[in-house]
Amino acid sequence: MDVLDGVPRCVLGYQVKTRTQIVLSFLIPVVFELLVYCVLMTADVIVVVEHFRNGNPSWAWFTLAFMWLPAVSCFASVLSSPSQWPETVGCDERTARFVAKHLLVLTLFPVAAFYRFNRRIFWSIEALFQEKGSYGRVQAVGKIRETSPYELYHFLQAFLHAAPQMSLQLYILLRDNTFRNYDTVTAQIVSVVFSFLTMASIITSYQRFESQKIVGKCYPWSSDQQVAARKREFLRSTSTAESLLASAKRNPLEGDPMVPNIMRNFYSKYGEGPSSPGSKIINVNPSNFDRQSSKQLTDPYANYTDDDKLEVADTVDSQSPTVSFKRDLVEHIDEIRQYVRQTDDLKLSTIPADSSDEEYENPVELDKPPRTPAPPTPAANVLKRASVLRDIFVFDVECFIKSHVPRLPEGMFEHERKQDNENVDQTDGDALSLPSRRQMITGLEEDDLVGKAVSFTGWVMFLLMRMIALSVFYVFFPLYFWMLCVNHYFLMIACIIYEVRFHEKLERYYFYLFLAYIYLFSLLEFKIKFIHVRTWYVGYVTLVFIENIAMSVLWYNLGSFDSWWFDFLHYLTVASGVLSLLCLLFYYAFLRPKDKVLFVN
């Protein structure tokens, strides 16, 4: 398995080198995320200080709480996840070190974030100086792609820190008498802008995560044991179309390695294998099917005298496949009959034991059908056919129940396991492995840098339109704002429940509540797999555009304002909405990654 599996190999259809893959997929994104994180945290700290200086402690404490909320949520999630804890029983030194480490990370979470970013940048640069296929390159790329709980913090930061912080600072900026302190306003604008960038980067990374997870991607905050188990299960249970085509191109004369070799079993019983010195091999050539050439093999001694026949007898016998085959057949005819009877070959076992091989006296007639007639075809049994149809119908009903009922009673299909165990006990080593039906699944590859850039721009414009519309509408109509948000939230919960009623676990309802909150701002295929992807995206974008247009029309026509600032925000909302729609359409039309087809074995 290649260490860069899953990393885009092409940019705009052109294949790139491995070093270019590392630069475009690892180095540039992590440097951008580090710069955005540094500016955002610095701006938020300045905003907190300015609010305290201006005599607004409530705004300062809210701003500080939003900065700490992702770190606290990540700490609680890690401690509540059994897979993240060390594999020990009870409380010992390793458990104490684990808790102390994460408490320290919670206290100094910006330092832990900087360490994670700088570690990935270091190993990305290190991978560029290593040769392709070397141990150093493999080790460096493994360090870049290793999982960490910080990735969960980075994901939560977009929706527990950036989104509420953006809404709060926009609301403060739009209130009356807020443009007194230039330093405060500048810090707030910087915080709002980089909150947009943080949210857009996370949405771009996790936009179609479940479709990418199908083809091998893991959660970036999983433990090492979970990642290893996931990779083993993925390699064991799936196969690509390329591997199936390669197996299909195998020479049919080689035979299926899963099918037992009857002649190998025969020679293993009677001691003379096909590769032994005294073995006889039948060579099938086009001359065997040509009557003119086969007549020449009728008498191999036609042009020889009696003395010559004695000298070249062995040579002719060894060179004539027909004569050697006849001699081998005559010598082992009794043993072959006995072996055929033991293997229950009905067609050949009907040959009587005292019959002679006069049927094969003429070697020319070896390619013709034998004189012995084939046994009659057994009559079809109507009752047997009815029982087979009944079994097929019952099997189809059971498969339908399994695929459409989310929680089945335990032991409902225990009879299948008993039958399978009985069948396994009754089969012998010569059972044939018949071809089985493979289920085809479709996922998405990861975006290249150009696709990520266009998608990132589209989501920045989408979030700008959404957040400005919500914030300005709250300034003029706070009651209707909360009514709109509550209705949108419950509508998203209903859509999620409808989507996951069959193919997902409803026990994740705590996360589905959080996912519905995310859907207030954007749409993510995360933790649930969309069955009808286009319906989800078209319906969601249409709904959000209708809400934004309705809010903008209401506050622009019914709100009372005298500043040019609101006119600018109104036109900015319209322009960002149009640009976001164009970027998203261009991305899905030209830059969307290709579908990756896998087969479940």
C-alpha positions, 0 to 999 in steps of 0.5 A: 500500500502506497504511503500517499494513498488517498492524496490527489495525484492530479491537479486540473487533470495533470499528474504531478510528482510526489513532492508536489503532492506533499506541497499541495496537500500537506504543506500549503494547507497547514501553513494557511491554517497556522496563519489563520489561527494565529491572527484569530487568537491574537485578534480575540485577545485584543478584543477582550482587552479592549472590551475591558478597557471600554467598560464592557465586561459582559462582552469581554467575558462572552468573547473569552468564553467562546475562546475556551468553549472548543477546548473544554468540549474537546477535553470532555469528549476525549475523557468520555471516549474509552478508545482514547484512554491507555489500555490499562485496568484501574487507576495507575501511573499511565492513567494519571499521566493521561489525565494530567496531559489533557488538563495541561492541554486544556489550560494552554490550548493555544500552545498545544495548537501551535505545537500541532501545526509546527509539527506537521510543517516540520515533517512536511518539509522533512518529507520533501528532502527524502527520496521517493519510496525511502524509509525516511519519506514513509516515516515523514508522511506517516508523521504528517498524517498521524491522528491527534485529539487536537484535530477534534479541537480544530473542528469544534473551534469552527462552530463553537468559537468562530461562529458565535464569536462572529455573530457577537462581534457583528452585533456589537459593531451594528449597534448604536454608538459603537464607532468611538474606539478605532482600536476596538473596531479594527480588532473586531473586524479582523476577528470577524474576517478570520472567523469566516476563514476558519469556518470556511476551511473546516467546511471545505475539509469536512464537506463530503467526509462520509463519502471520503470515509467509504474509500478509506479515510479515517477520523483525524482524531481517532486513536492509533488502534482505531486507525489500524483496525479501520485500515485492516478491515478496509483492506480485507473487505474491499477491492478496487476495480483495478484489482478485479480487472487484473485478476480477470486478465489471468490466463484461463489455462492456469485455472482458478487457485481456489478450485481443487485440481483433480489431476493433482489429487490423482497423482498425489494418490498414485505417486506419479506427478506431472513434473516427475521425470517419467510423467507424460504430458499431453500437448494440445496444438492446432495440429490436433484439430487438423485432419490432414496433420493428424493423418500423418500421425497415424503411423509414425514408422511409415518411412522406416525400415525394421532396423530403423524402427528399433533404433528410433522407437523410443524417440518417436514415442517420446515425440508423439503426443498421441502415442504417449497419451495412448500408452499412459492411458492403457497403463493406468486405465484400471487405476483411473476407473477406480479413482473416478468411482471414488470421486462420484463422477457419474458420467465416466463411472458408467463405463463397465469394468470389463470393457476394452479400450477398442473405442480408442484403437484409432488415435485419429479419433481421439478428438471425436466424441466417444461411442458410449452414449451419455447418460439420460438427463434426470427428470425435473422434480416439480416439488423440488423446484417449488421448494427452491423457489420458496427458499429464494423467496424467504431469503429475499424477504430476510435480506429486505428486513435486514436492510430496512429495519434499523434494530432487529430482535436478537436471535431473529436469524439464528437458524442461518448460523446453524445451517451455515455451521452444519454445511461447513461440517459436512463439506470436504476439502474438495468443495468448489468455491463458486463465484459470489455477488459483490456489492458495489459502493461509491465514494469520493476522492480528496480534492486537489488544491485548485478544487479546495481553493474554489470550494473555500472561496464559495463557502466564504461568500456563502457564510458572509451572506448568511452571517450578515443577513442573520446579524442585521436582521437580529438588530431590527427584529430580534423576536422574528430572528429567534423564531426563524432560527428555531424553525430552521433548527427543528426542520434540520432535525426532522430532515436528519431523522428522516435521512438516518431512519434506516441506514444509521444509528439513532443512538447518536441523537446527541450529536444529531442535535449538534449537527442541526446547529451546524446546519444553521450556517452550512451543510456537512455530510458528516457522521451521516451518509446522504442517500440523495446527495443532490436533493440535500444540497439543492434543497438546503441552498434553496432554503438558505437563499430564501431565508436570506432574501426574506430577511434582507428585504424585511430589514431593508424596507421596514427597518429604520436606519440612517447610516450608509453602513447598512446600505453597504451591508445590503449590497454586500449580502446580495453580491456575496450570495451571487458569488457563492452560488457561482463558485459552488456551481463551478466547483461541482461542474468542473472541479469536483473530485471523481467518484471512486468505485469499490467492491465489497467482497 
